Amino acid sequence: MYEDYAVIAKKISTDSTMAATLKLLKLFKCQASCNPSAYHTAQNMVYWNMKNIIHHEGQNLPEHSSSCHPARKVKSIGNTSLSQRIFTTSCTHLGLEFNKASTLQASTLHPGSPSANKIDEEDLEVFDSFEGTRVFLKLRPEYKLHSYNRSETHQPLSVSEGELILHKVRVYQDKLQPEVITTYFCKLSSLPAEQHSVVLSSRNFALLCQLSVKNMHHFDTSDLISILKAFVDLRIPLSPSMLDVYEARFCRQVWKMNVDQLLLVADLWRSLGRRVPRFLNFTFGYLHLHWKELSLSQLVHLIYIIGENRQAPQDLMQKLESLILKYIDLINLEEVGTICLGYFKSSSSLSEFVMQKIGDLACANIQHFSSHTLVHIFKMFRFTHVDHVNFMRQFGEIAPQRIPSLGVQGVMHLTLAYSALHILDERVMDAVAASLPPRVAHCRTKDVAKILWSFGTLNYKPPNTEEFYSSLIDEIRKKMPQFNQYPEHLLTCLLGLAFSEYFPAEFINVALSPGFVRLAQERCKFDLTKELYTLDGTVAIECPDYEGSRLNSHLQQEASVTLWNLVKKDMRSKPEFLEALYLLKTMLGGPQYIKHHMILPHTRSSDLEVQLDANMKPLPFNSEATPIEDVAQLQFKQVGVNLTDDLMNRLLKGKAKRYFQGDVELETSQPPMELRKKTAIPLDSACNVADRPGDVGTDGLCPLAHMQPPLTKLAIQFTNRNQYCYGSRNLLGLHNMKRRQLAQIGYRVVELSYWEWLPLLNRTRLEKLAYLHEKVFTSAL
């Protein structure tokens, strides 16, 4: 076994290009913001020369080109993310305002101040996810007990002393005691930074690594921690095998360590850029028994480590939430951001009560929060889907000043939070739209997609609409090759644009092409069939001159069936819908006069269709609900009761008891006996009017419907709060687009809004019928 580690150590020592490649990475790193591709090339050289012995954590880029004129004018107007640091985890650039300044200094920078004016645009867009997320560690002295601080001063070691130590390693290799090996590592890590590459390329240092592995079982906890610190200081490119040995040793030491030591070791692994799931599992097992003993600093640091490792036992996270409440009045602003980010990254939810507490704290200090803390809070509100209206409103007041000081990734997260919570604040959206065009080149494909989706979802067009959309659409064109890696981003872009009535034909042609559809199905971890179907159906209606690629009929049918099954199940679970459907059948004369189906299945929701003739009388067009033997009779006689104005007056005055059998029957929503015999259709058939997905047009018409073409086609829609912007009656993008398209194919929309229909559920049957009669027949005029 030890011979294997000797071979590994020799690989480290014999790499004569190690020093050069490390220097090359350092040289290119400073150019990363100006030339990401150059940095990417340099990093590839480093990994090649290291022969894949460095652990590299991939950057997670989430899901999901030309300006064009609005709807029906399908013509064109005329991301490279920074790679990670070599020995730390991903360097995603949230692009927040402070970089090197302390939290409190950063939080007071506002555009217009002398300090803010000095912020360089490139610095604004580059965020070091390692240093930037660790600012909280500098705000309490307690953090020094369980965190690694690279800036700690060490007793400097001269070059000659370093050479002497390496010489001793070779001469006395068989006689070195474990404590001496530990001391040598610590001293070598105190060499000047420019000498580290020389040490790493030394054969004697590789021998020292081999000896540390050989004597591993002799090291106590303090020795192991000291060696791990030295590895971090030297930024040593450890081989995965060697890291495995050290992780295994630390796993065996867990129950001999205290909480400070456990957190320190986890923090050192984080600094090395190495995920250690086994060690963390043992640590979490220990903390399950000792979580009540965690201090405030230990709690916040643990949540940070959990978030950075994307590893979270949910039962432990629930226990930690109770500690957050315990310390909520003592937590500072940066710690709030760290808690939100840790829970967000680990996909762990916080209760609405805790989120409201965090929102209250944010409201009281919103002017003093650093921008990255604000973004982390917004992320968590989006993840938990908790709305704190006062916090959102207060941010809207400072948005014009704060948004220009955010990088585009921070802007994307803020915009996405507002759209996910369905909150439209024009101050925020206008500030985003105004600040984005000059720096759109810094957007990744994800940023472009989510921003377009957010504006489209909120159904909002800013004052600089043409400039805003032109810049983003032009950026799509520039980044088209990158969408092959993240196909979901292109579909998100195009749907967001479609909500806002923009249809760039060249991109749609790519998205619906067989090759891209196949790529989306094979590469993406999400099922994008519904997105493809929504885009295809939208193009069919709103772009009559479009001649590009279209989705094949098999996928169209598959998506249609899937969506119909989901919608049918959802609507059948809503009592308010079932009662309205039954009453409409009663009012119109039977199930053949109404059809529950998806008129536009690609819009993902259903409607109740009613057709009226030239005399405003309902037509029995739904042959699926009509017995075959009755079809002939329907050609000569319409069944049902014609609700004239005189009859409605009599109903409202309570003089029509021969039609309805009293309040008891009305309240239970049971059909009258005479009507039940007449229609011979049970109540549960009410939702079985159409058991197959509908499509654009009038399918299944009975002969009478053919003989009397409908003058008016109604699409009766049930709406709920989730279809509108928060606290308003402004439809969200998808639902607004659906109504636009229904009008284009000749339907008149009748809305049974939730604010009108739900209160009526507790009223009499006569009042409900009167409401439905007015909605159906008045809207048809």
PEWO-V155655 format. One record per helix or strand. SS is the DSSP state (hx for helix, st for strand). FROM is the first residue (numbers start at 1). TO is the last residue. If there is no record, write none. Layout:
SS;FROM;TO + SS;FROM;TO
This chain:
hx;2;14 + hx;18;29 + hx;36;49 + st;67;68 + st;70;70 + st;76;77 + hx;103;107 + hx;114;117 + hx;121;125 + hx;132;138 + hx;141;145 + st;157;157 + hx;159;171 + hx;178;188 + st;191;191 + hx;193;200 + hx;203;214 + hx;216;218 + hx;221;234 + hx;240;256 + hx;259;272 + hx;277;293 + hx;296;308 + hx;314;327 + hx;333;345 + hx;352;365 + hx;371;384 + hx;389;405 + hx;408;420 + hx;426;442 + hx;445;457 + hx;465;478 + hx;480;484 + hx;487;499 + st;502;502 + hx;505;511 + hx;514;523 + hx;529;542 + hx;553;572 + hx;575;588 + hx;591;593 + st;595;597 + hx;601;603 + st;607;612 + st;618;618 + hx;623;625 + hx;628;634 + hx;645;652 + hx;663;668 + hx;673;679 + hx;683;688 + hx;703;707 + st;712;718 + hx;721;723 + st;724;724 + st;731;731 + hx;733;744 + st;747;752 + hx;754;760 + hx;765;779
